[in-house]
Amino acid sequence: MSTQPAPGRGRTGDLPHFREVPENHIGRALDHASLVFHETYDDELRRRHRRALLRCDRLGAYEEDRLVGLLAAHRLQLSVPGGQLPCAGLTFISVAPTHRRRGVLSGLLEELWRHCATTGRPLAALWASEAAIYGRYGFGAATSLCTVEIDSRRPLGLRVTPDPGPLRLVDPAGAPALLGPLHEAARARRAGWPARDRHWWREQVLPEEDEDDDELGPPRVVVLGHGTPTGYAVYRTRDGDDDGTPGLVQVDELEAGTAQAAAALWSYLASIDLTGRVRAWGRPADDPLLLMAADRDQVRVTGQFPALWLRLVDVRAALTARSWAAPADVVLDVRDTRIAANHGRFRLVAAPGGGTYEATSAPADLSLDVCDLAACYLGGTSPSHLVRAGLATEHTAGAAAALDAALRTEYLPFAGDEF
Ligand SMILES: CC(C)(COP(=O)(O)OP(=O)(O)OC[C@H]1O[C@@H](n2cnc3c(N)ncnc32)[C@H](O)[C@@H]1OP(=O)(O)O)[C@@H](O)C(=O)NCCC(=O)NCCS
């Protein structure tokens, strides 16, 4: 990332200056992150974070030679309806406790927008530690995930007959080659997923240790079918407690080409000996499991949370790159207080074969904030819903409904990869 002087602001005078964090500063970047996130990195986790940072674009806020703010960006290809787009996958966003609320994060993001423009990334995305932070910067919650729990102290009741094909456990090291095609197919169905290379599979999907729960065992990969799998699950287990709390199966990922294959995998996970609970922490709200469960007291949604926060850094590039489910011709009045090129009135002509988006002086049919447009972009939120919530204003009757139909996707967007 390039060096940019920042405008002066703040309690004690000028902002720090922003520049790329060179490779030989990664050690101090990790010290900074561990301070800010109140975490102690053991040697293995430190090595893993180091490998991740090496592959990211890294931007630092420096006061003289001291690092006081950090932002890193994975170079992602994010699936969007009908294709994929380059996306800055933000991580390690952190400002030193001594430098909070002085505009450091705002300065880092200003720099990031410039970096996205020069590197051709129309999207930026992140998983937020606190939901209140990012709306002001134009990020909208574009995917919503559920935590699903199965009481597996009794056999799982399903209304679908499980695929009787063989199940086998495979070495996680061989998983990327074996599972890659199934994952790619799933990614084409559901917008919001980053493409994965071997590194991403190993570090983000199949790390040896679960970062949030060191009592969970290593990742296990089970696949269904002879030869080319028709489905797979990645899971970890934890032993029960002496007080009678049953052992746990934590499902990190489950993808299946058919309902019967999904039924076979869920049945397997719910029947592992010495466990009595299955917890799938990040499932899409339209997971077929919720319909195929014979007893919804046995399969319960225990939580729902915004997952991927999306920023349309270049609204025009983003809207003209996605596919559309139905034609629409609407003038949008978009409010973007951070990126001037996105702000104003634009005519969107959407058609199943593609769309155009050009500045116009015509009156607006629908007004909305750029963060709410981002929430709609992958198909997870509808403009009509925004109008009902008082977050968008419809000036022409039917405009929101036309946009709903155009934005609609067959599957809800989904991204289980937390970064
Ligand atoms: C969150 C964090 C990066 C913000 O950095 P910062 O330099 O203090 O932010 P800024 O001074 O640029 O503040 C920008 C705006 O966001 C607001 N804001 C910052 N942190 C916020 C929070 N946790 N909740 C709500 N609003 C917040 C500020 O009030 C300010 O609002 P304004 O522009 O309307 O005045 C910093 O507090 C931090 O490192 N926190 C701990 C780590 C963390 O939570 N990182 C985010 C991981 S996704």
The ligand as an ORCA input file, in Angstrom:
! r2SCAN-3c Opt
* xyz 0 1
  C     -12.424     -0.254     16.740
  C     -11.142      0.544     16.565
  C     -10.330     -0.043     15.415
  C     -11.556      1.998     16.245
  O     -10.364      2.750     16.003
  P     -10.293      4.320     16.279
  O      -9.042      4.828     15.677
  O     -10.506      4.575     17.726
  O     -11.546      4.842     15.463
  P     -11.746      6.338     14.958
  O     -11.159      7.313     15.943
  O     -11.314      6.465     13.555
  O     -13.317      6.411     15.086
  C     -14.136      6.362     13.999
  C     -15.578      6.400     14.394
  O     -15.974      5.090     14.838
  C     -16.521      5.177     16.150
  N     -16.135      3.959     16.855
  C     -14.880      3.502     16.992
  N     -14.910      2.353     17.707
  C     -16.194      2.090     18.000
  C     -16.850      1.061     18.711
  N     -16.178      0.057     19.273
  N     -18.208      1.112     18.801
  C     -18.899      2.131     18.239
  N     -18.312      3.123     17.554
  C     -16.983      3.120     17.437
  C     -15.939      6.441     16.722
  O     -16.750      6.952     17.757
  C     -15.887      7.361     15.534
  O     -17.163      7.878     15.268
  P     -17.359      9.327     14.590
  O     -16.590      9.299     13.279
  O     -18.838      9.400     14.389
  O     -16.777     10.275     15.568
  C     -10.297      0.575     17.847
  O     -11.082      1.066     18.891
  C      -9.761     -0.800     18.230
  O      -8.675     -1.157     17.837
  N     -10.538     -1.560     19.031
  C     -10.121     -2.886     19.483
  C      -9.982     -3.875     18.352
  C     -11.228     -4.001     17.495
  O     -12.329     -4.024     17.999
  N     -11.006     -4.065     16.172
  C     -12.053     -4.248     15.215
  C     -11.953     -5.659     14.694
  S     -13.190     -5.965     13.476
*
